[in-house]
Amino acid sequence: MTLVDRIIADLSPVDVVPLDAVEDDMKRLLLDELDRRGFVVDSRGVLGEVSICSVCSGDGEVKGRACPQCDGFATTCNFGRGQRPYRQ
């Protein structure tokens, strides 16, 4: 198990990712691996989980209108305060 895997193994949405504690090369690897696993980190270092919208099943619309859950973007992100539209 690599250092990146050890850091990610204990993380869940809402956790703060320790980006300041790692070197730039390791930070890039960590962010790439989080992205590959469907996670994003906001400007405060909080981890969020990206997923396909459960309301519109990734179509971006419901009955011809923008989906109220994802705002037409087809994906949502959960930073621990419910699902929010995620603009990639």
The 8 nearest C-alpha neighbors of each residue, nearest first, counted from 0:
[[1, 4, 5, 2, 3, 8, 6, 7],
 [2, 0, 4, 3, 5, 6, 7, 8],
 [1, 3, 5, 4, 6, 0, 7, 25],
 [2, 4, 6, 1, 5, 29, 7, 28],
 [5, 3, 7, 1, 2, 6, 8, 0],
 [6, 4, 2, 8, 3, 7, 1, 0],
 [5, 7, 3, 4, 8, 9, 2, 10],
 [6, 8, 4, 10, 9, 5, 3, 33],
 [9, 7, 5, 6, 10, 4, 11, 3],
 [8, 10, 7, 6, 11, 5, 4, 14],
 [11, 9, 7, 8, 14, 12, 6, 16],
 [10, 12, 14, 13, 9, 46, 47, 48],
 [11, 13, 47, 46, 14, 78, 48, 79],
 [12, 14, 79, 78, 46, 45, 11, 47],
 [15, 13, 12, 46, 45, 11, 10, 16],
 [14, 16, 45, 44, 46, 17, 13, 43],
 [15, 17, 44, 18, 45, 14, 46, 40],
 [18, 16, 20, 19, 15, 21, 44, 6],
 [19, 17, 20, 16, 21, 26, 44, 22],
 [20, 18, 17, 21, 22, 26, 16, 23],
 [19, 21, 18, 17, 22, 26, 16, 23],
 [22, 20, 19, 18, 26, 25, 23, 17],
 [21, 23, 25, 24, 26, 20, 19, 18],
 [22, 24, 26, 25, 27, 21, 28, 18],
 [25, 23, 27, 26, 22, 28, 21, 29],
 [24, 26, 28, 22, 27, 23, 21, 29],
 [27, 25, 23, 29, 24, 28, 21, 22],
 [26, 28, 30, 24, 25, 29, 31, 23],
 [29, 27, 25, 31, 26, 30, 32, 24],
 [28, 30, 26, 32, 27, 31, 3, 25],
 [31, 29, 33, 27, 32, 28, 34, 26],
 [32, 30, 34, 28, 29, 33, 27, 35],
 [31, 33, 35, 29, 34, 30, 28, 36],
 [34, 32, 30, 38, 36, 35, 31, 29],
 [35, 33, 31, 38, 37, 32, 36, 39],
 [34, 36, 32, 33, 37, 31, 38, 30],
 [35, 37, 33, 34, 38, 32, 31, 48],
 [38, 36, 34, 49, 35, 48, 33, 39],
 [37, 39, 48, 33, 34, 47, 49, 36],
 [40, 38, 47, 46, 34, 48, 33, 41],
 [39, 41, 46, 45, 44, 47, 42, 38],
 [40, 42, 44, 43, 45, 39, 46, 47],
 [41, 43, 44, 40, 45, 46, 39, 15],
 [44, 42, 41, 45, 40, 15, 46, 16],
 [43, 45, 15, 41, 16, 40, 42, 46],
 [46, 44, 15, 40, 41, 43, 13, 14],
 [45, 47, 40, 12, 13, 14, 39, 15],
 [48, 46, 78, 12, 77, 39, 38, 76],
 [47, 49, 38, 77, 76, 12, 37, 39],
 [50, 48, 76, 37, 38, 75, 47, 77],
 [51, 49, 75, 74, 52, 76, 48, 37],
 [50, 52, 74, 57, 73, 75, 53, 56],
 [53, 51, 74, 57, 56, 73, 54, 75],
 [52, 54, 56, 55, 51, 57, 68, 50],
 [55, 53, 52, 56, 68, 66, 57, 61],
 [54, 56, 57, 58, 53, 52, 59, 61],
 [57, 55, 53, 52, 58, 54, 51, 73],
 [56, 58, 73, 52, 51, 55, 59, 74],
 [59, 57, 55, 60, 56, 73, 71, 61],
 [60, 58, 71, 73, 66, 72, 57, 55],
 [59, 61, 65, 66, 64, 58, 71, 63],
 [60, 62, 66, 64, 63, 55, 65, 59],
 [63, 61, 64, 60, 65, 66, 55, 59],
 [62, 64, 61, 60, 65, 66, 59, 58],
 [65, 63, 60, 61, 62, 66, 71, 59],
 [66, 64, 60, 71, 70, 59, 67, 61],
 [65, 67, 60, 70, 71, 61, 59, 68],
 [68, 66, 70, 69, 65, 71, 61, 60],
 [67, 69, 66, 70, 54, 84, 83, 52],
 [68, 70, 84, 71, 72, 66, 75, 73],
 [71, 69, 66, 67, 65, 72, 68, 84],
 [70, 72, 59, 65, 66, 69, 73, 60],
 [71, 73, 59, 69, 74, 70, 86, 84],
 [74, 72, 57, 59, 52, 71, 69, 58],
 [75, 73, 51, 52, 85, 72, 50, 69],
 [76, 74, 84, 85, 83, 50, 52, 69],
 [75, 77, 49, 48, 83, 85, 82, 47],
 [76, 78, 82, 47, 48, 79, 81, 83],
 [79, 77, 47, 13, 80, 12, 46, 76],
 [80, 78, 13, 77, 81, 12, 47, 82],
 [81, 79, 78, 77, 82, 83, 13, 76],
 [80, 82, 77, 79, 83, 78, 76, 75],
 [81, 83, 77, 76, 75, 84, 80, 68],
 [82, 84, 75, 76, 85, 77, 81, 69],
 [85, 83, 69, 75, 70, 76, 74, 86],
 [86, 84, 75, 76, 74, 87, 83, 72],
 [87, 85, 72, 84, 74, 75, 73, 69],
 [86, 85, 72, 74, 84, 75, 49, 73]]
